[in-house]
Each structure stands twice: as structure tokens, then as C-alpha cells.
């Protein structure tokens, strides 16, 4: 009986871990290390303007995300791991990153759009290479 209890506990923990990994709703960002602000934006291809904090080049990035590419950088679309924990905690693979071009640079620069979910359900923008984020919504 003593060897059965640890085995039973291990099975219960494994099931709990599997169920936790299926959690897909976004938790509230309370306790986030960096404030996340919000704004709305119309989906690419529709009339509307971008929030004032998004550079004009973000429209092209959003259109490419909506189309599924093509992307200019091999890193675009890769999993963003949220190592610093600035975004709400989600299962691995939930967030993806995309480059927002910076004029007159011959490298990727610091500007990114981070999407959450597949297909994307939430959008974040950073212009300081992941130190801060601003959430925005894309009208569907």
C-alpha cells in the first residue's frame, strides 16, 4: 500500500498537468511585470486607422499575419516564449512573434508584434525589444 500512494499521486499530478496545458483563455494580466495597455485596430484590408502607438509599417505586418505570410525574416512566426513574464502566462506555443520593419535599418530592429492563439486572438506591440508591451485588438 505504501508504494501505491506515490504512484497514485504521480498519476493525479500528470492528469492535472495535462488539463492545465489545455487552458487557452487569457488570464487577467494582474501581477504582470510590465503594464500592458490596450487599443483597437481594424483588420488589414478594412477601412480604419491604427492606434497612434503603432508605426505605419505595422499595417504590412498585420496583413502578412492575416495572410499567413510571406515573411521577410526567418524568425517571423516562431514561438515567443515570454521568458520575462511580461505577458500573461500561457502554455508554451501560445505566443508567436513577427517583425515590424524599421525604416533605414539593415537588421530586424526592436519592433515586434506578438500574437496569442492560433489563429491569433490577442495582439501585443513592443518597440523596445520585449521590455514593454501594448495590447491592441484587430476587428474581425
Residue pairs with C-beta under 8 A, 6 or more apart in sequence:
20 91
21 91
22 91
23 91
24 90
24 91
24 94
24 117
26 88
26 90
26 116
26 121
26 122
27 88
27 89
27 90
28 88
29 36
29 87
29 88
32 85
32 86
32 87
32 88
33 84
33 85
33 86
34 84
34 86
34 131
34 132
34 133
35 132
36 86
36 87
36 124
36 133
36 134
36 135
37 53
37 134
37 135
38 134
38 135
38 136
38 137
39 51
39 52
39 53
39 134
39 135
39 136
39 137
40 51
40 136
40 137
40 139
41 48
41 49
41 50
41 51
41 54
41 62
41 123
41 136
41 137
41 138
41 139
42 48
42 49
42 138
42 139
43 62
43 66
43 138
43 139
43 140
44 59
44 62
44 63
44 66
45 63
45 66
46 139
48 139
50 56
50 58
50 59
51 134
51 136
53 125
53 134
54 125
54 136
55 100
55 102
55 111
55 127
57 100
57 101
57 102
57 103
57 111
58 100
58 111
58 113
58 125
60 101
61 98
61 99
61 100
61 101
61 113
62 113
62 123
62 138
64 70
64 71
64 76
64 98
65 98
65 113
65 115
65 120
69 76
69 77
71 77
71 98
71 99
72 99
72 101
73 99
73 108
75 97
75 99
75 108
76 97
76 98
76 99
77 96
77 97
77 98
78 96
78 97
79 92
79 93
79 95
79 96
79 97
80 95
80 96
80 97
80 114
81 92
81 95
82 89
82 90
82 95
84 130
86 130
86 131
86 132
86 133
87 95
87 114
87 116
87 124
87 133
90 116
94 116
94 117
95 114
95 115
95 116
96 114
96 115
96 118
96 120
97 112
97 113
97 114
97 115
98 112
98 113
98 114
98 115
99 108
99 109
99 111
99 112
100 109
100 111
100 112
100 113
100 125
100 127
101 109
101 111
102 109
102 110
102 111
110 126
110 127
110 128
110 129
111 125
111 126
111 127
112 125
112 126
112 129
112 130
113 123
113 124
113 125
114 123
114 124
114 125
114 126
114 133
115 121
115 122
115 123
115 124
116 122
116 123
116 124
120 138
122 135
122 137
123 135
123 136
123 137
123 138
124 133
124 134
124 135
124 136
125 133
125 134
125 136
126 132
126 133
126 134
